């Protein structure tokens, strides 16, 4: 799992971790997902968070969860860190 928090389009905080939960059955796994979806829907409904649709090619969190080809890696790094990172343009 990975997430990035933004404030005024700047990365404020981030985290990437391995999942701590191993489901014993698909039913149990589906229940965990359903609970998370309900929780997030409630946060959106209460106005605590604002969720936006993000196309697959723009999933910045992929940089924290998988190996990426060079072009998406550099693009996501630029989006997260701007020109301040090593190798920035």
SULLINSUL-V831784 format. One record per backbone hydrogen bond with DSSP energy under -0.5 kcal/mol. CO is the residue of the C=O (numbers start at 1). NH is the residue of the N-H. E is the energy in kcal/mol with one decimal. If there is no record, write none. Layout:
co = <CO/CO>
nh = <NH/NH>
e = <E/E>
This chain:
co = <1/3/5/5/7/10/13/15/21/25/26/27/28/29/30/31/32/33/34/35/36/37/38/39/40/41/42/43/43/44/55/56/58/59/60/61/62/62/69/70/71/72/73/74/75/76/77/77/78/80/81/82/85>
nh = <17/15/12/13/10/7/5/3/23/29/30/31/32/33/34/35/36/37/38/39/40/41/42/43/44/45/46/48/49/47/58/59/60/62/63/64/65/66/73/74/75/76/77/78/79/80/81/82/82/11/84/85/88>
e = <-3.1/-2.2/-3.8/-1.4/-1.3/-2.5/-3.4/-2.5/-0.5/-2.0/-2.7/-1.9/-2.0/-2.0/-2.6/-2.4/-1.8/-2.6/-2.4/-2.2/-2.7/-2.7/-2.0/-1.9/-2.3/-2.6/-2.3/-2.3/-1.1/-1.4/-2.0/-1.6/-1.7/-2.1/-2.0/-1.8/-1.1/-1.9/-2.2/-3.0/-2.3/-2.9/-2.5/-2.5/-2.1/-2.3/-3.0/-0.5/-2.1/-0.6/-1.2/-0.8/-2.2>
